[in-house]
Amino acid sequence: MRVPLVDLNREYQAIGRDTARAIKEVLRRGDFILGEAVQHFEEEFAKYCDAPFAVGTSCGLDALRLSLLASGVGPGDEVITAANTFIATAFAISAVGARPVLVDVDEVTFNINPAQIEPKITQATKAIIPVHLYGQPADMEPILEMARSRGLKVIEDACQAHGAKYKGKRVGFFGDAAAFSFYPAKNLGAYGDGGMVVTGSSEVAEKIRILRHYGQKAKYEHTMKGGNWRLDTLQAAVLCVKLKNLDEWNEARRKAAASYGQLLQDKAIITPLEAPYAKHIYHLYVIRLKNRDEARKQLAEKGIETGIHYPIPIHLTPAYKDLGYKPGDFPISERLADAILSLPMHPFLERKEIEYVAEIIKTVGEK
Ligand SMILES: *Cc1c(COP(=O)(O)O)cnc(C)c1O
């Protein structure tokens, strides 16, 4: 049996007819740049997040970058984030000329440890970016409290967490702004790149609308130094169709996660834990095991595709040598990087595939 990590083909089988119709409609109208579907999707996605404003962007990285720009973060500023995130979180901070300041994570949730943020705050700190890693929300309450008392901005990196809940409320409207990615393999994915900023601030939303569109509000009136960071109309049309399925797909992921959890009960394997405050939407299903590399090799031989998210923490990435961190600075992130393994996870995973994966893992996991 072959079990891929994600299977976009099955998703296409399920909704391809509807997305093709939506694409055709855009082709017929020809409004390719900031067309009708962009506005429509922005309205639908804001509603989905229970937030007042949503602004489409070119990708998740640019949604983060625009959130920082609109929050006034720039050269000389420091932004605090997790050491074990996808590189885009750090790149967005660097892109606006600020400096990423890293914090280690909680060993159970893999998310930023709020208790370790405070000692990292300096005069230069402007913002905190908690990452809702793998689809499980970061512990937002202590982070928001700390930020409020220190006058810091909070920008959620929700690129892996479309529809995840923190204390019963969907992520995206806890901080000053939240960034989402619609990279094809995300829980809500386009047929290419796309992103979104969700915010409760009309000022932030308006600034981002101007910045993403060459810094212009009216044609050729460039009031800010912006860029070309718009969401494509074609992608927005596809995303409108897919958004209708998101809750159902997230539930299917949760069901698959529950099956894995039952089948993988084994001392040698640590399965993901849903925090008491969280509704996890399992963008990734990440287990921990001692002999990860050997297990991964054997799984591949049995036709099971796995991933490592992420093999090198930000502070040990060559691109960030200049930050001056060294091995041992973030021991939990480093330990996790050596032990984590992402198993096949998508809404169309079948019970017999889950059983097959679990069976093989139990035979290769070191006792
Ligand atoms: C995917 C992702 C991003 C970036 O999204 P793109 O659309 O690929 O630019 C940022 N942060 C995290 C945590 C992500 O998973």
The ligand as a Gaussian input file, in Angstrom:
#p B3LYP/6-31G(d) Opt

LIG

0 1
 C        2.927000      28.015000       5.565000
 C        3.418000      28.863000       6.679000
 C        3.794000      30.207000       6.497000
 C        3.958000      30.859000       5.158000
 O        2.950000      30.699000       4.271000
 P        3.212000      30.839000       2.684000
 O        1.855000      30.971000       2.135000
 O        3.945000      29.623000       2.248000
 O        4.026000      32.070000       2.480000
 C        4.110000      30.943000       7.622000
 N        4.091000      30.415000       8.855000
 C        3.783000      29.114000       9.062000
 C        3.766000      28.598000      10.457000
 C        3.443000      28.308000       7.985000
 O        3.150000      27.022000       8.195000

